[in-house]
Amino acid sequence: MIVYLIILIGAAWLVQSILGFMQIRHFNKKYAEMRALGRVAIGKKTGAFRAGTVVMIAIDKRNKILKAAKMQGVTVFSRVKELKGFEGKYLLKISEEDFQGVDKLTRLAIADALRSYDIISKGGELQVKKGWIDFLIPKRKK
């Protein structure tokens, strides 16, 4: 009985890994498509027990938005979808009116993309946020 349980857990882990790999491959393909248009600002808002959101915004040399897309969900079945209503606007001049019909997580992800873009454009470096594993297993300082 325990052998069947171990096999079931192993099979579930394998399927999860394959589906996760396919999701990452899909994201990378969409990123490459947007990167071909110009620079891409990426923002994310992770949720512990709710849907996480990743936003990609392709911009030209004048920071005009060429295309925007988002991936939102809690499962490996989430896919990148077009985010309409931002094309033609300027990245650094997005106003509250532009957020009509956009959910809270997407707003927060766009705000993160703007913050990240601002830091990078000024020559700064993004700080890596600690994940839950970093709290469980703290790294030793050298």
C-alpha positions as CSV (number, residue, x, y, z in Angstrom):
1,M,0.0,0.0,0.0
2,I,2.7,2.5,0.9
3,V,4.6,1.6,-2.3
4,Y,1.5,2.7,-4.4
5,L,1.3,6.0,-2.4
6,I,5.0,6.7,-3.1
7,I,4.5,5.9,-6.8
8,L,1.4,8.2,-6.9
9,I,3.3,11.1,-5.2
10,G,6.3,10.6,-7.6
11,A,4.0,10.6,-10.6
12,A,2.2,13.7,-9.4
13,W,5.5,15.5,-8.9
14,L,6.7,14.4,-12.4
15,V,3.5,15.7,-14.1
16,Q,3.8,19.0,-12.1
17,S,7.4,19.4,-13.2
18,I,6.5,18.8,-16.9
19,L,3.6,21.2,-16.8
20,G,5.7,23.8,-15.0
21,F,8.4,23.5,-17.6
22,M,5.9,23.9,-20.4
23,Q,4.5,27.1,-18.7
24,I,8.0,28.6,-18.4
25,R,8.7,27.7,-22.0
26,H,5.5,29.5,-23.1
27,F,6.4,32.6,-21.0
28,N,9.9,32.7,-22.5
29,K,8.4,32.5,-26.0
30,K,6.1,35.4,-25.4
31,Y,8.9,37.4,-23.7
32,A,11.1,36.8,-26.8
33,E,8.2,38.0,-29.1
34,M,7.9,41.2,-27.0
35,R,11.6,41.7,-26.8
36,A,11.7,41.7,-30.6
37,L,9.5,44.8,-30.5
38,G,11.8,46.7,-28.1
39,R,12.7,47.0,-24.4
40,V,10.5,45.1,-22.0
41,A,9.5,46.2,-18.5
42,I,8.5,43.3,-16.2
43,G,6.6,43.5,-13.0
44,K,5.2,40.9,-10.7
45,K,2.9,40.5,-7.7
46,T,3.0,37.2,-6.1
47,G,0.2,35.8,-3.9
48,A,0.7,33.3,-1.2
49,F,-2.7,31.8,-1.5
50,R,-4.2,33.7,-4.4
51,A,-3.3,34.2,-8.0
52,G,0.1,35.7,-8.8
53,T,0.5,38.1,-11.7
54,V,3.4,38.8,-14.0
55,V,3.1,41.8,-16.4
56,M,5.3,42.4,-19.5
57,I,5.3,45.8,-21.2
58,A,7.1,46.3,-24.5
59,I,8.2,49.9,-25.0
60,D,10.0,51.8,-27.8
61,K,13.0,54.3,-27.4
62,R,10.6,57.0,-26.3
63,N,8.9,54.8,-23.6
64,K,5.8,54.5,-25.7
65,I,3.9,51.2,-24.9
66,L,3.9,49.0,-28.0
67,K,2.3,46.0,-26.3
68,A,1.3,44.8,-22.9
69,A,0.7,41.2,-21.6
70,K,0.1,39.5,-18.4
71,M,0.1,36.0,-16.9
72,Q,-2.2,35.5,-13.9
73,G,-3.2,32.4,-12.0
74,V,-2.4,29.9,-9.3
75,T,-1.8,26.8,-11.5
76,V,0.7,25.7,-14.1
77,F,-2.2,26.1,-16.7
78,S,-1.8,29.9,-16.6
79,R,-0.8,31.4,-19.9
80,V,0.3,34.8,-21.1
81,K,-2.6,36.9,-22.4
82,E,-2.7,40.3,-24.0
83,L,-3.4,43.3,-21.7
84,K,-5.4,45.7,-23.7
85,G,-5.9,49.5,-23.2
86,F,-2.2,50.5,-22.7
87,E,-0.9,50.5,-26.3
88,G,0.1,54.0,-27.4
89,K,0.4,55.4,-23.9
90,Y,3.7,56.4,-22.4
91,L,5.0,54.1,-19.7
92,L,6.0,56.8,-17.2
93,K,2.8,58.7,-17.7
94,I,0.3,56.0,-16.9
95,S,-2.6,57.6,-14.9
96,E,-5.4,56.2,-12.7
97,E,-7.8,56.6,-15.7
98,D,-5.7,54.1,-17.6
99,F,-6.4,51.4,-14.9
100,Q,-10.1,51.3,-15.6
101,G,-11.2,47.7,-15.7
102,V,-7.8,46.4,-14.4
103,D,-7.9,44.2,-11.3
104,K,-5.9,45.0,-8.1
105,L,-3.1,42.4,-8.6
106,T,-2.5,43.6,-12.2
107,R,-2.3,47.2,-11.0
108,L,0.3,46.2,-8.4
109,A,2.3,44.2,-11.0
110,I,2.3,47.3,-13.3
111,A,3.4,49.4,-10.4
112,D,6.3,46.9,-9.8
113,A,7.2,47.1,-13.5
114,L,7.3,50.9,-13.3
115,R,9.5,50.8,-10.2
116,S,11.8,48.2,-11.7
117,Y,12.1,50.2,-14.9
118,D,12.9,53.4,-13.0
119,I,15.7,51.7,-11.0
120,I,17.2,50.1,-14.1
121,S,17.0,53.2,-16.2
122,K,18.9,55.2,-13.5
123,G,21.7,52.6,-13.5
124,G,20.6,50.9,-10.3
125,E,20.4,47.2,-9.5
126,L,17.2,45.4,-8.5
127,Q,17.2,43.8,-5.0
128,V,16.2,40.2,-4.9
129,K,13.4,39.7,-2.5
130,K,13.7,36.9,0.0
131,G,11.5,33.9,-0.6
132,W,9.9,31.7,2.0
133,I,12.7,29.2,1.7
134,D,15.2,31.9,2.6
135,F,13.4,32.4,5.9
136,L,13.4,28.7,6.6
137,I,17.0,28.1,5.7
138,P,19.0,31.4,6.3
139,K,22.2,31.7,4.4
140,R,25.4,32.1,6.4
141,K,27.4,35.3,5.8
142,K,31.0,34.8,4.7
